[in-house]
């Protein structure tokens, strides 16, 4: 079962997710909801799940 989307900040840079182009998705390992701002997505900045440590 999918978890409720609660992440409001970019997992990579900490920016508030309000601008167009951001995304929210589940960690492929533990299903924690992660957020990515448009800038980090475009730059392919790495992210790390705060719960399980998965890096993508």
DSSP file (Angstrom, degrees, kcal/mol; ACC not computed):
  #  RESIDUE AA STRUCTURE BP1 BP2  ACC     N-H-->O    O-->H-N    N-H-->O    O-->H-N    TCO  KAPPA ALPHA  PHI   PSI    X-CA   Y-CA   Z-CA
    1    1 A X              0   0    0      0, 0.0     2,-0.1     0, 0.0     0, 0.0   0.000 360.0 360.0 360.0 136.0    0.0    0.0    0.0
    2    2 A X        -     0   0    0      1,-0.1     2,-0.2    24,-0.0     3,-0.1  -0.399 360.0-124.9 -70.0 142.7    1.3    3.5   -0.9
    3    3 A X        -     0   0    0     28,-0.4     2,-0.1     1,-0.1    -1,-0.1  -0.522  33.8 -91.6 -84.5 157.0    2.2    5.8    1.9
    4    4 A X        -     0   0    0     -2,-0.2     2,-0.6     1,-0.1    29,-0.2  -0.435  41.5-112.3 -67.6 138.2    0.7    9.3    2.2
    5    5 A X        +     0   0    0      1,-0.2    -1,-0.1    -2,-0.1    27,-0.0  -0.627  57.3 144.7 -74.8 115.7    2.8   12.0    0.5
    6    6 A X        +     0   0    0     -2,-0.6     2,-0.2    27,-0.1    -1,-0.2   0.533  27.1 113.3-127.7 -16.6    4.1   14.2    3.3
    7    7 A X        +     0   0    0      1,-0.1    27,-0.1    27,-0.1     4,-0.0  -0.439  31.7 171.6 -65.1 127.0    7.6   15.3    2.1
    8    8 A X        +     0   0    0     -2,-0.2     9,-2.5    27,-0.1     2,-0.3   0.359  55.4  63.1-117.6   1.5    7.5   19.1    1.4
    9    9 A X  B    S-A   16   0A   0      7,-0.2    26,-0.4     8,-0.1     7,-0.2  -0.932  91.2 -94.5-130.5 151.4   11.2   19.8    0.8
   10   10 A X     >  -     0   0    0      5,-2.9     4,-1.5    -2,-0.3    26,-0.3  -0.444  26.1-145.3 -64.1 129.6   13.7   18.7   -1.8
   11   11 A X  T  4 S+     0   0    0     24,-3.7    37,-0.3    -2,-0.2    -1,-0.2   0.776  96.7  45.2 -67.3 -26.8   15.6   15.6   -0.5
   12   12 A X  T  4 S+     0   0    0     23,-0.4    -1,-0.2    35,-0.1    24,-0.1   0.935 133.4   7.0 -82.9 -50.9   18.8   16.8   -2.3
   13   13 A X  T  4 S-     0   0    0      2,-0.1    -2,-0.2    32,-0.1    23,-0.1   0.565  90.8-118.8-115.8 -11.7   19.0   20.6   -1.4
   14   14 A X     <  +     0   0    0     -4,-1.5    -3,-0.1     1,-0.3     3,-0.1   0.497  56.5 154.1  87.1   3.0   16.2   21.2    1.1
   15   15 A X        -     0   0    0     -6,-0.1    -5,-2.9     1,-0.1    -1,-0.3  -0.339  53.2-103.2 -65.5 146.0   14.3   23.7   -1.0
   16   16 A X  B >   -A    9   0A   0     -7,-0.2     2,-1.6     1,-0.1     3,-0.5  -0.524  32.7-123.8 -68.7 133.8   10.6   24.1   -0.4
   17   17 A X  T 3  S+     0   0    0     -9,-2.5    -1,-0.1    -2,-0.2    -8,-0.1  -0.597  75.5 108.3 -86.8  83.8    8.6   22.2   -3.1
   18   18 A X  T 3   +     0   0    0     -2,-1.6    -1,-0.2     2,-0.1     2,-0.1   0.581  50.1  89.8-126.0 -25.8    6.4   25.0   -4.5
   19   19 A X  S X  S-     0   0    0     -3,-0.5     3,-1.1     1,-0.1    19,-0.1  -0.410  87.4 -92.3 -76.8 152.2    7.8   25.8   -7.9
   20   20 A X  T 3  S+     0   0    0      1,-0.2    18,-0.2    -2,-0.1    -1,-0.1  -0.280 106.4  42.7 -59.1 146.7    6.5   24.0  -11.0
   21   21 A X  T 3  S+     0   0    0      1,-0.3    -1,-0.2    -3,-0.1    20,-0.1   0.345  78.2 128.7  99.9  -5.8    8.6   21.0  -12.1
   22   22 A X    <   -     0   0    0     -3,-1.1    -1,-0.3    15,-0.1     2,-0.3  -0.346  39.5-158.1 -76.0 165.3    9.1   19.4   -8.7
   23   23 A X  E     -B   36   0B   0     13,-2.4    13,-2.7    -3,-0.1     2,-0.4  -0.978  12.8-155.7-141.4 155.8    8.2   15.7   -8.1
   24   24 A X  E     +B   35   0B   0     -2,-0.3     2,-0.3    11,-0.2    11,-0.2  -0.992  26.0 158.0-128.8 139.0    7.4   13.4   -5.2
   25   25 A X  E     -B   34   0B   0      9,-2.4     9,-3.7    -2,-0.4     2,-0.3  -0.966  40.0 -94.6-155.3 165.6    8.0    9.7   -5.3
   26   26 A X  E     -B   33   0B   0     -2,-0.3     7,-0.2     7,-0.2     2,-0.1  -0.668  41.6-108.0 -88.9 141.1    8.5    6.7   -3.1
   27   27 A X     >  -     0   0    0      5,-2.7     4,-1.8    -2,-0.3    -1,-0.1  -0.465  26.1-133.4 -59.9 133.0   11.9    5.4   -2.2
   28   28 A X  T  4 S+     0   0    0      1,-0.2    -1,-0.1     2,-0.2    -2,-0.0   0.689 100.9  41.7 -66.9 -16.2   12.5    2.2   -4.2
   29   29 A X  T  4 S+     0   0    0      3,-0.1    -1,-0.2    25,-0.0    -2,-0.0   0.892 133.9   8.4 -95.1 -50.0   13.8    0.4   -1.1
   30   30 A X  T  4 S-     0   0    0      2,-0.1    -2,-0.2    24,-0.0     3,-0.1   0.444  89.2-122.0-118.3  -1.2   11.5    1.5    1.8
   31   31 A X     <  +     0   0    0     -4,-1.8   -28,-0.4     1,-0.2     2,-0.2   0.587  54.9 153.9  68.8  13.2    8.7    3.4    0.2
   32   32 A X        -     0   0    0     -6,-0.1    -5,-2.7     1,-0.1     2,-0.4  -0.508  52.3-109.5 -65.3 140.8    9.3    6.6    2.2
   33   33 A X  E     -B   26   0B   0    -29,-0.2     2,-0.3    -7,-0.2    -7,-0.2  -0.634  39.9-170.8 -80.1 126.3    8.1    9.6    0.1
   34   34 A X  E     -B   25   0B   0     -9,-3.7    -9,-2.4    -2,-0.4     2,-0.4  -0.825   8.6-147.6-114.2 153.5   10.9   11.7   -1.2
   35   35 A X  E     -B   24   0B   0    -26,-0.4   -24,-3.7    -2,-0.3   -23,-0.4  -0.935   8.8-169.7-122.8 147.2   10.7   15.1   -2.9
   36   36 A X  E     -B   23   0B   0    -13,-2.7   -13,-2.4    -2,-0.4     2,-0.1  -0.994  17.0-135.9-136.6 129.3   12.9   16.6   -5.6
   37   37 A X     >  -     0   0    0     -2,-0.4     4,-2.1   -15,-0.2     5,-0.2  -0.377  29.1-110.0 -77.2 162.5   12.9   20.2   -6.8
   38   38 A X  H  > S+     0   0    0      1,-0.2     4,-2.5     2,-0.2     5,-0.2   0.880 116.5  54.4 -60.0 -40.6   13.0   21.1  -10.5
   39   39 A X  H  > S+     0   0    0      1,-0.2     4,-2.0     2,-0.2    -1,-0.2   0.931 110.1  44.7 -62.2 -47.6   16.6   22.4  -10.3
   40   40 A X  H  >>S+     0   0    0      1,-0.2     5,-2.2     2,-0.2     4,-0.6   0.856 112.7  52.7 -67.1 -34.6   18.0   19.2   -8.7
   41   41 A X  H ><5S+     0   0    0     -4,-2.1     3,-0.8     3,-0.2    -2,-0.2   0.940 110.5  46.7 -63.9 -46.5   16.1   17.1  -11.2
   42   42 A X  H 3<5S+     0   0    0     -4,-2.5    -2,-0.2     1,-0.2    -1,-0.2   0.855 116.2  44.7 -64.6 -35.3   17.6   19.0  -14.1
   43   43 A X  H 3<5S-     0   0    0     -4,-2.0    -1,-0.2    -5,-0.2    -2,-0.2   0.473 106.3-127.8 -87.6  -2.6   21.1   18.9  -12.7
   44   44 A X  T <<5 -     0   0    0     -3,-0.8    -3,-0.2    -4,-0.6     2,-0.1   0.864  40.2-178.4  56.0  39.1   20.8   15.2  -11.8
   45   45 A X      < -     0   0    0     -5,-2.2    -1,-0.2    -6,-0.2   -33,-0.1  -0.448  28.4-110.3 -66.8 139.8   21.9   15.9   -8.2
   46   46 A X        -     0   0    0     -2,-0.1     2,-0.3   -34,-0.1    -1,-0.1  -0.293  32.5-161.0 -68.8 156.6   22.1   12.8   -6.1
   47   47 A X        -     0   0    0    -34,-0.0     9,-2.3   -11,-0.0     2,-0.4  -0.956   6.3-152.8-134.9 155.8   19.6   12.2   -3.3
   48   48 A X  B     -C   55   0C   0    -37,-0.3     2,-0.3    -2,-0.3     7,-0.2  -0.997  22.8-121.6-131.9 129.7   19.7   10.0   -0.2
   49   49 A X     >  -     0   0    0      5,-2.9     4,-1.7    -2,-0.4   -15,-0.1  -0.534  17.0-147.7 -67.6 126.4   16.7    8.6    1.6
   50   50 A X  T  4 S+     0   0    0     -2,-0.3    -1,-0.2     1,-0.2   -16,-0.0   0.719  93.0  48.6 -70.0 -19.1   16.8    9.8    5.2
   51   51 A X  T  4 S+     0   0    0      3,-0.1    -1,-0.2     1,-0.0    -2,-0.0   0.926 130.2   9.6 -86.7 -49.2   15.1    6.6    6.4
   52   52 A X  T  4 S-     0   0    0      2,-0.1    -2,-0.2   -20,-0.0    -1,-0.0   0.576  93.0-118.7-112.9 -11.9   17.1    3.7    4.7
   53   53 A X     <  +     0   0    0     -4,-1.7    -3,-0.1     1,-0.3     2,-0.0   0.507  51.8 160.9  86.9   4.0   20.1    5.5    3.2
   54   54 A X        -     0   0    0     -6,-0.1    -5,-2.9     1,-0.1     2,-0.4  -0.367  26.1-151.7 -58.1 134.9   19.3    4.5   -0.4
   55   55 A X  B      C   48   0C   0     -7,-0.2    -7,-0.2     1,-0.1    -1,-0.1  -0.943 360.0 360.0-115.0 133.2   21.1    6.8   -2.8
   56   56 A X              0   0    0     -9,-2.3    -8,-0.1    -2,-0.4    -1,-0.1   0.342 360.0 360.0-133.2 360.0   19.8    7.7   -6.3
